[in-house]
Amino acid sequence: MQFALDKSITYTKLRTAYILLKKTAVYHDKLLSLKKQKVYYAEFAQIKRFWQNYVKITFYFFRI
């Protein structure tokens, strides 16, 4: 089983994932506030793409 690998690696991955999740939450808040302000679509799409990338990276780190 892959979970039986070195525990320090697991801890590092979880810590990185936690930091990325915090960043994702910040981006999500920015996204919501931009939606309320009706910002230009191009800017909105760019920040949305950032947010989606953070989610992808986070899920990659959660595959321990």
N, C-alpha and C positions, 0 to 999 in steps of 0.2 A: 504494500500500500504506500502511496506517495506521501501520505501524512507522516510516516515514520522517518522522514528526513531530518536533517539537523534542525533543532528547535530555534537556534539563533536566526537562521534564514527565514523561518516561519514568522518569527517576531518582527524582523525587519520588513517583511512584506506587509504584515498587518499594520505596522506603524506607518509605512508609506501610504497604504490604502486609506488609513484614518486621516492623514494629512490631506490627501487628494479629495476625500469626502468633504472635509471642511471647506476646501477651496471650491468644490462643486456647489456647496450650499451658498457660498458667497456669490458665485456666478448666477445661481438660480434667483437669488434676491435681486440682483442687478437686472436680470431678465424680466422679472415681474414688474419692477419699477419702470423699466423702459416700455413695457407693454402699456402701462397706465399713461405714460407721457406721450404715447403714439409717435415714437421716434421713427426716422426713416427706415424703410424695410431692409435696406442693405446693411446698415449698422446692426439692426436687430438680428439678421440672419448670421452675421459674423460672430456675434456674442453667443448665439444659440449653438453655432458650430463648435466654439470653444467648450461650451458646457457639455456637449455630446462627447467630445474627445476626452474630457476628464472622466466621464462616466465609463467610457470604454477602457481607459487605463486602469481605473479603479477595479473594474470587474476582472481585468487581467491579473491584478495583484491578488484578488480574492481566490483565484484558482490555485490554491496552495498544493 
